[in-house]
Amino acid sequence: MKIARVRWACRRGMLELDVLFQPFVDKHYEQLSNEDKAILVRLLECEDPDLFAWFMGHEICKVSEFADMIVKVRGRNAP
């Protein structure tokens, strides 16, 4: 998927998710493997409440490839 479409998919209904996804995509998307890019795109298709719960640590994502991507996004956005 082209980066412009991924950036558009990063526009969420929750500011907290925008703050996570947009910087990650801007800084790291191009360096991801094709497999990781595809996983990120599928992750972005999830509902905002689920994403929020997973990224904030309120719930554990049971889809292992999503859980791994969540760790990557959180780790690369850390100060």
PENORUR-V889740 format. One record per residue. RES is the residue in one small letter. SS is DSSP state (a for helix, b for strand, c for the rest). OMEGA is omega as a letter, one per 30 degrees, with the letter a starting at -180 (none if undefined). BURIAL is + if it has 24 or more other ideal C-beta (glycine too) atoms within 12 Angstrom, else -. Layout:
# PENORUR-V889740
[[RES	SS	OMEGA	BURIAL] [RES	SS	OMEGA	BURIAL]]
This chain:
# PENORUR-V889740
[[m	c	l	-] [k	c	a	-] [i	a	l	-] [a	a	l	-] [r	a	l	-] [v	a	l	+] [r	a	l	+] [w	a	l	-] [a	a	l	+] [c	c	l	+] [r	c	a	-] [r	c	l	+] [g	c	a	-] [m	c	l	-] [l	a	a	-] [e	a	l	-] [l	a	l	+] [d	a	a	+] [v	a	l	-] [l	a	a	+] [f	a	a	+] [q	a	l	+] [p	a	l	-] [f	a	a	+] [v	a	a	+] [d	a	a	-] [k	a	a	-] [h	a	a	+] [y	a	a	+] [e	a	a	-] [q	a	l	-] [l	c	l	+] [s	c	l	-] [n	a	l	-] [e	a	l	-] [d	a	l	+] [k	a	l	+] [a	a	l	-] [i	a	l	+] [l	a	l	+] [v	a	l	+] [r	a	l	-] [l	a	a	+] [l	a	l	+] [e	c	l	-] [c	c	a	+] [e	c	a	-] [d	a	a	+] [p	a	l	-] [d	a	l	+] [l	a	l	+] [f	a	a	+] [a	a	a	-] [w	a	a	+] [f	a	l	+] [m	c	l	-] [g	c	l	-] [h	c	l	-] [e	c	l	-] [i	c	l	-] [c	c	a	+] [k	c	l	-] [v	c	a	-] [s	a	a	-] [e	a	l	-] [f	a	a	+] [a	a	l	-] [d	a	l	-] [m	a	l	+] [i	a	l	+] [v	a	l	-] [k	a	a	+] [v	a	a	+] [r	a	a	-] [g	a	a	-] [r	a	l	-] [n	c	a	-] [a	c	a	-] [p	c	none	-]]
